[in-house]
Amino acid sequence: MLTKYYAWLWFDADGTLFDYDQAEITALTKTFALLKLPFEAGHLDIYREINHGLWQALERQEIAPEVLQVRRFELLLENLGLDGSPAEMSTAYVEQLGLCTDLMDGAYNVLQAFHRISHIAIVTNGLQAVQRSRLARSRISDFITDIIISEEVGAAKPQAAFFDAAFARLGQPAKSDVLIIGDSLTSDIQGGMDYGIDTCWYNPTNELLPDHLKVTYEIRHLSGLLERFD
């Protein structure tokens, strides 16, 4: 339950507003089909492990987005023992991912309700080509004031530079007027906490919050944001 009014709600994209798990499955299977490569169910788990590790490296500033895009498919093809072009695979995958507009349960209703009383921004470490293509095609595009993408601003959550860029882009609102909502403890929650803004952890799988992290709110379902605030 929100205990105050926020002029700005900053939502993470993947896994918070957009159903990234479903998009990932769809995009990967279509990419293999387009490139005429054999696809088996176990390939998805291997890809996800590789991809997750590289995105964690991005958050630690150990790899650039343009390197990540191709490197994950270099590692995937190598791991599967398949011949193919990692660059071609990356291009096809990004294009397919940008077409996937599946939303998390409750996302549309929450944004529809809040856009009447608050400004809504998306703050994401996702790739520019994916995020802008997907948002433009989605049912929620009219609810979004702006989208801040790490690839465009040159810094990724949880870095302070990302939040500096977001605040500058959105007119320097007071920190007390901003709430960040996201599923990632390492980028959304840690980043927001370090920067001094309120945080809402979207935790649909009921994971335990590590002792070193403090959140302002925790919700299991996005509809939890619709509880009337005082």
N, C-alpha and C positions, 0 to 999 in steps of 0.2 A: 504494500500500500504506500503510495507516494504521500509524503508528509508535507510537501510544499509544491508551489507552482514553479515550473521551469519554463523560461521563455524559449530556451533552445533544448531540443532533444537530439542527441547525436547517436545514431544507430550504426553499429557495425553492419556489414553487408552479408558475407558468407557465414552461414550457420546461425544467423540472427534474424535477418529479414528474408534472405534467399535460401532455399533448400539446396545447399551446396552438395550434400551427399547424393541426392538424386541427379543433380546437374552433372556431377562428376561421372556417375555411371553412364548416363546418356552420352556425354561428350566422348568418353573414352571408347565405348563400344562403336560409336559412329566413326571415330578416327581410325580405329583398326580396320573397319569395313572399307572406308574410303581408300586406305593405303593397301588394301588386299593382304592384310596380315592376319594370321590366325589369332582368335581371341578365346581365352578360357576364363572361367569364373575366378580362378585364383590370381589372374593377372591384376585384378582390381586391388586386391590387398597389397600386392607387391608395389604397385604404383603409389598407393596411399602412404605406405611407409616411407618410400623415397621422397615423395612430395612433401610430406609433413616435416621430415628432417631438413629439407632445403628451405622451407618457409621459416622454420625456427632459426636457421642460419641467417636468413634475411633480417629477422627481428634483431639479431645480434650484430648486424651490419657486417657480416662475413661474406655476403654474396650480393650481387646486384640483380635487380629484377630481370634484365635482359639475359643475364647468364643463367639464372634459375630456369627460365622458360625452356631452354634447350637442354640444359644439364640433366633435368629430370628424365628426359627421354633418352639421352645417352645412357644413363644408368639403367633405365628400364629395359632397353633393347639388349644391353650387355647382360643384364641379369636373366633375361628370358632366352638368350642365345638366338636372337632374331636379327636378320639383316634388314636394314632400313635407314632412312635419313632422319636423324633426330630433329633437324631444322624443319623438314617437311611435316613431320609428326607434330611438332610444336605449333606450326602455323595452322594446321587442320584442327588441332585440339582447341586452341584459343578461339577460332572461328565458331566451332560447335558449342563451346561453353558460353559464348556470348549470345547464343540463341536460346539458352535455357532460362526461362523466367519463372520457374516454380518457386512459390513463396512458402515460408514456414507457416504453420498453422496459426492463425490469428493475426498475421502481419498486416493484411489489408485492413481489417476492421480497426486495429489499433491506430494505424496511420491516418485512416479516414477520420477517426474521432479527434486525434490530437492536432491535425493540421489546421483545424479551425481555431485553435487557441494558442498554439506554439509554432515556432519555426522548427522545421525538421531537416537535419542534414545527415548524409551518409558519410562515415569516416572509415576508410578501408585501406588495407595493405594489398588488395587485389590488383590485378593487372588492368591498366587503363583500357585496353581494347576490349576486355571482357566486361568490365564494370559499366562503361558508357553504352556499349551495345545492348547489354542486358537491361539496364535501367530504361533506356529509350523504348524498349519493346514491352516493358512490364506495365501492369495495371496500377502501380503505385507512383509512376513518374510525376503525376500532377501534384502529389503530396510533398514532393521533395524540393526544398529551397535551394540546396546546393549539394554537391558531392566532392569530398576531399579525398584524393587518391595519392597514395604514397609515391607511386612512380612519377607523378606529375610535380609533386612538391619537393622531391629529392630527399625525403626522410620517411621512415616507417614507424608506426606505433611499435613499441612504447616510447620511442625517442621524444624528448622534449621538443626537438625541432619540428616534428610533425604537428604537435599541438600548437606551437608558435605559428606555424603556417595556417592552421585551421582557424585560429582566433583572428589572425590578420585578415584572412579571406572573408570571414563572416562579420567583420566590423568591430572587432574587439569587444564582445559582450563581457559583462562581469562574470568571473568564474562561478559565482554563486548562482548565476542564471542558467548554467549548463549542466546537463546530466548526460553521461555517456552510458549507452546500453549495449552490451556485447556478451558473447559466449566465451571469449578467450581471456583466461586469467593473465596470460603473459603479455598480451598486447593491449586489450581494452581496459581491464581492471588495474593491472600494474601501471599502465601508462596514465590512466586517469587519476589514480591515487597519487602517483609521484608528482603530477602536474597541479594537484590541488583542486580537482573538480569532483563532484559527486559521481558515484558509480552505481550501476545496476547490473548485476551479474545474471545473465539469462542462463539458467542451469537446468535444462529439461531432463537430464539424466541423473539428477540428484547426487552430484559428486560432492565430496567433502571439501570445504574451503581450507586451504593451508593456513596455518597459524600466523604466518608473516603477512598475510593479506587481510585488509579490512574493506568491506563493501558497505555502501550506504543502503542498498536494497538488494534483495535476491528474489528472483521469480522462477517458477517452474514452467510457466506458460506466458506468452506475450500478453495475453488478456489480463494478466495480473496488473499490468500498467493502467488498466481502465478503472481500477478501484478509485473511488472518489477520494481526492486528497483534501486535507483540512483547509 
